[in-house]
Amino acid sequence: MNTEGRGDSDGLHLIPFRGLRYVPERVGSLAAVTSPPYDVVVRPDGLHHLESADPYNIVRLILPQAIDPSARHQQAAETLKHWLAEGILAPDPEPALYVYEQRKDDLLQRGVIGALALSEPSEGVVLPHEDVMPDIVADRAALMRTTAANLEPLLLTYRSKGDATTGATAVIERTVLRPPLLATTTEDGFSHRLWSVTDPGDMSEISADLSERQALIADGHHRWATYLRLRGEHSSANPWNYGLVLLIDTARYPLRVRAIHRLLNRLPVAKALAALTGSFRVQHLDDGCSLDRALDTLADATATEGNAFLLAGDGGLHLVDRPDPELLSRTVRRDRPEAWRTLDATVLHSTLLDHVWRVPDTPEHITYIHDTEAAVLQAERTGGTAVVMHPVREEVVRALAREGVTMPRKSTSFGPKPATGLVLRSLELD
């Protein structure tokens, strides 16, 4: 994907909004009320941990718990209404763009949060790179519709020429010299700071810069699809034409790309391995092999052997590689670019899940887990199979997005992801 200056005015259109933020005096701590994005929370352990961290933790809005979906969504709307009435959350006095910073050790990420004008993929302004599941989009749409709020920003990336003297980057670098609106450190060790940008000159500088850019969806494909669905339900000139996003210039602040692993809930490891006979090579790693060493082995195999996976869940670690070329030819679609046909996620879904293991891609059969250790531990706890993946290179993601080709869903995890709960957007205020 070409994210250099586009040379026209049909790029990103970011506008200010009145952010909803926690009132620090009304909560135990800002760190205690934040959460990872909704799809990163590992259920049930992560959900319970966040719910118990503070009675006002944002997870009660993004993952409300009730007997059925309708009740969950209504509960979230009522919770949001109560928190506003009680002064737990309050809107900022004037519309703003927000500069957001995350830092941990030598990792520093800065970007701009705002309400972005929505566009279809065919328009070439915001490009997805992964498929979505309709049931998840429907659930997120119902939640957003009922709460009339964007509860967490999508993570989008664009690429400038790296010049820090003009444009959005220059505004960011000037803004972080001021005292922030808020500062907190979450339990994962990341520090977070947020500033508002209300000066008309600063906002114009950001707007002019972004109007020449296009963006890649790094995280939040289902929420972007939700934005587009809800836009279609409303008239043209209204707040539903915009969605809450965090924009990161990766020429200035490169993101990390990690894999998202699969937990096959109803497939024991022994059965999974037995089904691979004659179609993949299986190597049982030494009993003393640590997960870190196994991941290094997986990386080496991916670089030298092509498609490779780690299977875990029976107390051991098993390297699966060297797929039968004839099997791949029969099971992988031919009408896609070679870069797509050779993706690990493509081979996993088209060949292993659909053909060899015959595992449906439904929530009861497959759980998607970002953390490697959590995937392995849950597989061992439940008797299922963890399929550990190696990350896709960012340049592959961008190249496929530029061609308009979407990868299998949950193929990548860009990060660090923004903390949920630092700033929300109410569509009733815009």
Summary of the structure (lengths in Angstrom):
residues: 430
radius of gyration: 22.1
end to end distance: 32.2
largest distance: 65.8
contacts: 1381
relative contact order: 0.18
helix: 36%
strand: 24%
